[in-house]
């Protein structure tokens, strides 16, 4: 997306992390300039998003017999986010 940096509103890391569930489930072409700008400016958030995308891929490669439902995958992601935010398992 070609948008000048000064015309794209900035979001902070907390706002970005709240969007990660939606981003993992959506097409990167639809993320928009705000997300693109934050990822370009914040390497740790880029790493975090990539880890969540990798986790989604790994969880979807479990054998058919052991395949997890979307609700189970969402639960795992929620638990991991809770741990990251200082919670306990």
Secondary structure as UniProt FT lines:
FT   HELIX           5..7
FT   HELIX           13..24
FT   HELIX           28..30
FT   HELIX           33..41
FT   HELIX           43..60
FT   HELIX           64..66
FT   HELIX           70..84
FT   TURN            85..86
//
